[in-house]
């Protein structure tokens, strides 16, 4: 199935979003794994490991199941002062 991940923060170097082909009923852990190759090319693996994923309503747990056509956002850690 195909899901879209909108990119924010440090991940913006990869563009505004990624279209990922993942197994049916993939969970967030599988989405994270599918993002490893693009993240590695931009030296973002450490950031990917600590980032969270969200849909339109909530931040998702690693075991949350995705559905075809879902639009997710990756939320990297933020610091401020």
C-alpha positions as CSV (number, residue, x, y, z in Angstrom):
1,X,0.0,0.0,0.0
2,X,1.1,3.6,-0.4
3,X,1.2,6.2,2.3
4,X,2.4,9.8,2.2
5,X,4.7,11.2,4.9
6,X,4.9,15.0,5.0
7,X,8.3,16.2,6.1
8,X,9.1,18.9,8.6
9,X,12.2,20.3,10.3
10,X,15.5,18.6,9.5
11,X,13.7,16.2,7.1
12,X,12.8,19.1,4.7
13,X,16.1,18.5,3.0
14,X,14.4,15.5,1.4
15,X,11.5,17.6,0.0
16,X,8.0,18.4,1.2
17,X,6.9,14.7,1.5
18,X,7.7,11.1,0.6
19,X,5.4,8.5,-1.0
20,X,6.2,5.2,0.6
21,X,5.2,1.7,-0.6
22,X,4.8,-0.5,2.5
23,X,3.0,-3.8,3.3
24,X,-0.7,-3.7,3.8
25,X,-1.7,-2.7,7.4
26,X,1.9,-1.5,8.1
27,X,2.5,0.0,11.5
28,X,4.5,3.0,12.4
29,X,7.6,0.9,13.0
30,X,7.4,-0.3,9.4
31,X,6.9,3.3,8.1
32,X,10.0,4.3,10.1
33,X,12.0,1.4,8.5
34,X,10.8,2.4,5.0
35,X,12.2,5.9,5.7
36,X,15.7,4.6,6.6
37,X,17.2,4.7,3.1
38,X,16.1,8.3,2.4
39,X,17.1,9.4,5.9
40,X,20.5,7.8,5.5
41,X,21.3,9.7,2.3
42,X,20.7,12.9,4.2
43,X,22.5,11.7,7.4
44,X,19.3,11.8,9.3
45,X,19.2,8.3,10.9
46,X,19.8,9.6,14.4
47,X,17.0,12.1,14.0
48,X,14.7,9.5,12.4
49,X,15.2,7.2,15.5
50,X,13.8,9.9,17.9
51,X,11.1,11.4,15.7
52,X,7.4,10.7,16.1
53,X,4.7,10.2,13.5
54,X,1.2,11.8,13.5
55,X,-1.9,11.7,11.5
56,X,-4.4,14.5,11.3
57,X,-5.7,13.8,14.8
58,X,-3.0,12.5,17.0
59,X,0.6,11.5,17.5
60,X,0.8,7.7,16.8
61,X,2.3,4.9,18.8
62,X,4.8,2.6,17.1
63,X,2.2,-0.2,16.9
64,X,-0.5,2.0,15.3
65,X,-1.7,0.6,12.0
66,X,-1.8,2.6,8.8
67,X,-4.3,2.4,6.0
68,X,-3.9,2.9,2.2
69,X,-3.8,6.6,1.3
70,X,-3.0,7.7,4.8
71,X,-1.2,11.0,5.1
72,X,1.2,11.1,8.0
73,X,3.6,13.7,9.3
74,X,7.1,13.1,10.7
75,X,7.7,15.3,13.8
76,X,11.4,15.6,14.6
77,X,12.5,16.7,18.0
78,X,12.5,20.5,18.5
79,X,14.5,22.7,20.9
80,X,13.8,26.2,21.8
81,X,14.8,28.8,24.3
